Amino acid sequence: MSRETKKKKFDCVQYTREVRTQLQKETAHMIAEERVAFYRNQTYANPVLARLAAMSPQRKER
């Protein structure tokens, strides 16, 4: 059984790694408390994620 390889239009794994690397660069100089505040204050460009974040119990505790 031969398996053809397809050229991916979007590589999810590669994108995830790029985003993670960028976030690590942005937060490398921060202490733990600053990192928590940084991630909690992030806004979401995706409207679905923004609604989910707004409903999150962790966000309501603040």
Sequence and secondary structure as in RCSB ss.txt:
>XXXX:A:sequence
MSRETKKKKFDCVQYTREVRTQLQKETAHMIAEERVAFYRNQTYANPVLARLAAMSPQRKER
>XXXX:A:secstr
        S  HHHHHHHHHHHHHHHHTT  HHHHHHHHHT   SSHHHHHHHHH HHHHH 
